[in-house]
Amino acid sequence: QRGKTKRFDGAPTISYPLWPETLKLLREELAYNDHPELAFTNERGNPLVSYATSAAGKYTRCDALKNLFARLAKGVDVSQPKSPKRFRKTGATLLAAEFGDGVADWYLAHAPRTVSQRHYIRPAQDKLDAAVMWLGEQIGVVLLTSSAAG
């Protein structure tokens, strides 16, 4: 369930298939990492995101993923703000065009809006799986084209 919707009754629990490339990288990272509690850590074995409060009471957040993404995005020429959220938006747009709004809503983990969606219609997991795999192929093509051009 999405963090912001899990407190609502009927909020969907979504299972996303992993792209083969993602699964390979996860297995490599998990084999490399020996932290007893965290699956992902930085080079020093610390959490990727940490929070602290200074002696003066100032709240600070250190987000290694955000910083890495910003460094990687510098080399990509795009007119819109560069953030991971763009992938979510782009994915939903591509899925809606190819598979319809229902699959895009499910991909976004939107809560059901109608009585039939809440009580009677259960989306088919294999349809979402196929859509996510198709999306991976589309994004792979886009990323390969972007890197070859730049």
Sine and cosine of phi, psi and omega as CSV:
sin_phi,cos_phi,sin_psi,cos_psi,sin_omega,cos_omega
0.00,0.00,0.56,-0.83,0.08,-1.00
-0.92,0.39,0.58,-0.82,-0.02,-1.00
-0.84,0.54,-0.65,0.76,-0.08,-1.00
-0.99,0.14,-0.16,0.99,0.01,-1.00
-0.91,-0.42,-0.09,1.00,-0.11,-0.99
-0.92,0.39,-0.30,0.95,0.02,-1.00
-0.99,0.15,-0.13,0.99,0.00,-1.00
-1.00,-0.08,0.65,-0.76,0.09,-1.00
-0.90,0.43,0.67,-0.75,0.05,-1.00
1.00,0.10,0.03,1.00,0.06,-1.00
-0.91,0.42,0.76,-0.65,-0.10,-1.00
-0.96,0.29,0.51,-0.86,0.19,-0.98
-0.97,-0.25,0.87,-0.49,-0.11,-0.99
-0.95,-0.31,0.66,-0.75,0.12,-0.99
-0.92,-0.40,0.87,-0.49,0.00,-1.00
-0.97,-0.24,0.71,-0.70,0.11,-0.99
-0.95,0.30,0.48,-0.88,0.06,-1.00
-1.00,-0.04,0.66,-0.75,0.12,-0.99
-0.92,0.39,0.54,-0.84,-0.02,-1.00
-0.80,0.59,-0.63,0.78,0.01,-1.00
-0.90,0.43,-0.65,0.76,0.01,-1.00
-0.91,0.42,-0.71,0.71,0.00,-1.00
-0.87,0.49,-0.67,0.74,0.02,-1.00
-0.87,0.49,-0.74,0.68,0.00,-1.00
-0.91,0.42,-0.62,0.79,0.04,-1.00
-0.90,0.44,-0.69,0.72,0.02,-1.00
-0.89,0.45,-0.65,0.76,0.05,-1.00
-0.89,0.45,-0.71,0.71,-0.03,-1.00
-0.91,0.41,-0.67,0.74,-0.01,-1.00
-0.93,0.38,-0.55,0.84,0.04,-1.00
-0.94,0.33,-0.54,0.84,-0.03,-1.00
-0.98,0.20,-0.59,0.81,-0.12,-0.99
-0.99,0.15,0.77,-0.64,0.03,-1.00
-0.90,-0.43,0.34,0.94,0.03,-1.00
-0.93,0.37,0.69,-0.73,-0.08,-1.00
-0.94,0.33,-0.38,0.93,-0.08,-1.00
-0.84,-0.54,-0.44,0.90,-0.11,-0.99
-0.96,-0.27,0.70,-0.71,0.05,-1.00
-0.97,0.23,-0.53,0.85,-0.04,-1.00
-0.79,-0.62,0.75,-0.66,0.03,-1.00
-0.67,-0.75,0.22,-0.98,0.10,-1.00
-0.99,0.15,-0.10,-1.00,-0.06,-1.00
-0.87,0.49,-0.46,0.89,-0.02,-1.00
-1.00,0.01,0.01,1.00,-0.01,-1.00
1.00,0.09,0.20,0.98,0.01,-1.00
-1.00,-0.05,0.31,-0.95,0.03,-1.00
-0.86,0.52,0.49,-0.87,0.03,-1.00
-0.94,0.34,-0.48,0.88,0.06,-1.00
-0.79,-0.61,0.78,-0.62,0.03,-1.00
-0.70,-0.71,0.42,-0.91,-0.02,-1.00
-0.80,-0.60,0.55,-0.83,0.02,-1.00
-0.44,-0.90,0.34,-0.94,0.10,-0.99
-0.84,-0.55,0.81,-0.59,-0.03,-1.00
-0.96,0.28,0.15,-0.99,0.03,-1.00
-0.87,0.49,-0.48,0.88,0.01,-1.00
-0.99,0.15,-0.03,1.00,0.03,-1.00
1.00,0.01,0.16,0.99,0.00,-1.00
-0.99,0.11,0.77,-0.64,0.00,-1.00
-0.99,0.13,0.75,-0.66,0.03,-1.00
-0.78,-0.63,0.48,-0.87,0.03,-1.00
-0.73,-0.68,0.77,-0.64,0.07,-1.00
-0.91,-0.41,0.90,-0.44,-0.08,-1.00
-0.86,-0.52,0.99,-0.15,-0.03,-1.00
-0.91,0.42,-0.57,0.82,-0.01,-1.00
-0.92,0.39,-0.69,0.73,0.03,-1.00
-0.88,0.47,-0.69,0.73,-0.01,-1.00
-0.91,0.42,-0.67,0.74,0.02,-1.00
-0.90,0.44,-0.70,0.71,0.00,-1.00
-0.87,0.48,-0.67,0.75,0.01,-1.00
-0.89,0.46,-0.66,0.76,0.02,-1.00
-0.91,0.41,-0.66,0.75,0.01,-1.00
-0.93,0.38,-0.59,0.81,-0.05,-1.00
-0.95,0.31,-0.34,0.94,0.00,-1.00
-0.86,0.52,-0.55,0.83,-0.04,-1.00
-0.99,0.12,-0.09,1.00,-0.04,-1.00
-0.97,-0.22,0.77,-0.64,-0.03,-1.00
-1.00,0.03,0.97,-0.23,0.06,-1.00
-0.71,-0.70,0.51,-0.86,-0.05,-1.00
-1.00,0.05,-0.41,0.91,-0.02,-1.00
-1.00,0.00,0.26,-0.97,0.04,-1.00
-0.84,0.55,0.62,-0.79,-0.03,-1.00
-1.00,-0.05,0.92,-0.40,0.04,-1.00
-0.39,-0.92,0.38,-0.92,0.04,-1.00
-0.87,0.50,-0.43,0.90,-0.01,-1.00
-0.88,0.48,-0.46,0.89,0.03,-1.00
-0.88,0.48,-0.56,0.83,0.02,-1.00
-0.91,0.41,-0.64,0.77,0.02,-1.00
-0.90,0.44,-0.72,0.70,0.00,-1.00
-0.90,0.43,-0.73,0.69,-0.02,-1.00
-0.90,0.44,-0.67,0.75,0.03,-1.00
-0.86,0.51,-0.70,0.72,0.00,-1.00
-0.90,0.44,-0.65,0.76,0.01,-1.00
-0.90,0.44,-0.72,0.69,0.01,-1.00
-0.89,0.45,-0.68,0.74,-0.01,-1.00
-0.92,0.40,-0.64,0.77,0.01,-1.00
-0.89,0.45,-0.65,0.76,0.00,-1.00
-0.92,0.39,-0.60,0.80,-0.08,-1.00
-1.00,0.00,-0.61,0.79,-0.14,-0.99
-0.87,-0.49,-0.14,0.99,0.00,-1.00
0.98,-0.21,0.28,-0.96,-0.06,-1.00
-0.89,0.45,-0.53,0.85,-0.03,-1.00
-0.87,0.49,-0.70,0.71,0.01,-1.00
-0.93,0.37,-0.64,0.77,0.02,-1.00
-0.89,0.45,-0.67,0.74,0.04,-1.00
-0.89,0.46,-0.64,0.77,0.01,-1.00
-0.92,0.40,-0.68,0.73,0.06,-1.00
-0.84,0.54,-0.64,0.77,0.00,-1.00
-0.98,0.18,-0.08,1.00,-0.02,-1.00
0.87,0.50,0.63,0.78,0.06,-1.00
-0.94,0.33,0.60,-0.80,0.06,-1.00
-0.93,0.37,0.55,-0.83,0.03,-1.00
-0.86,0.51,0.61,-0.79,-0.05,-1.00
-0.96,-0.27,-0.44,0.90,-0.07,-1.00
-0.94,-0.33,0.26,-0.97,0.03,-1.00
-0.88,0.47,-0.68,0.73,-0.02,-1.00
-0.91,0.42,-0.63,0.78,0.05,-1.00
-0.91,0.41,-0.61,0.79,-0.04,-1.00
-0.95,0.31,-0.60,0.80,-0.20,-0.98
-0.89,-0.47,-0.38,0.93,-0.17,-0.99
-0.85,-0.52,-0.59,0.81,-0.12,-0.99
-0.99,-0.12,0.87,-0.48,0.07,-1.00
-0.95,-0.33,0.88,-0.47,0.00,-1.00
-0.88,0.48,0.52,-0.85,0.00,-1.00
-0.99,0.13,0.85,-0.53,-0.02,-1.00
-0.87,0.49,-0.62,0.78,-0.03,-1.00
-0.91,0.43,-0.47,0.88,0.05,-1.00
-0.94,0.35,-0.68,0.73,0.05,-1.00
-0.92,0.40,-0.66,0.75,0.03,-1.00
-0.84,0.54,-0.73,0.68,0.00,-1.00
-0.90,0.44,-0.64,0.77,0.00,-1.00
-0.91,0.41,-0.67,0.74,0.00,-1.00
-0.92,0.39,-0.63,0.78,0.05,-1.00
-0.91,0.42,-0.66,0.75,0.06,-1.00
-0.88,0.48,-0.68,0.73,0.01,-1.00
-0.87,0.49,-0.66,0.75,0.05,-1.00
-0.86,0.51,-0.64,0.77,0.04,-1.00
-0.91,0.42,-0.66,0.75,-0.01,-1.00
-0.92,0.40,-0.70,0.71,-0.01,-1.00
-0.92,0.39,-0.62,0.78,0.05,-1.00
-0.86,0.52,-0.67,0.74,0.03,-1.00
-0.91,0.42,-0.69,0.72,-0.01,-1.00
-0.90,0.44,-0.71,0.70,-0.03,-1.00
-0.91,0.42,-0.66,0.75,0.02,-1.00
-0.91,0.42,-0.64,0.76,0.02,-1.00
-0.92,0.40,-0.67,0.74,-0.01,-1.00
-0.90,0.43,-0.69,0.73,-0.05,-1.00
-0.95,0.32,-0.53,0.85,0.02,-1.00
-0.94,0.34,-0.58,0.81,-0.02,-1.00
-0.97,0.25,-0.52,0.86,-0.08,-1.00
-0.99,-0.11,0.00,0.00,0.00,0.00
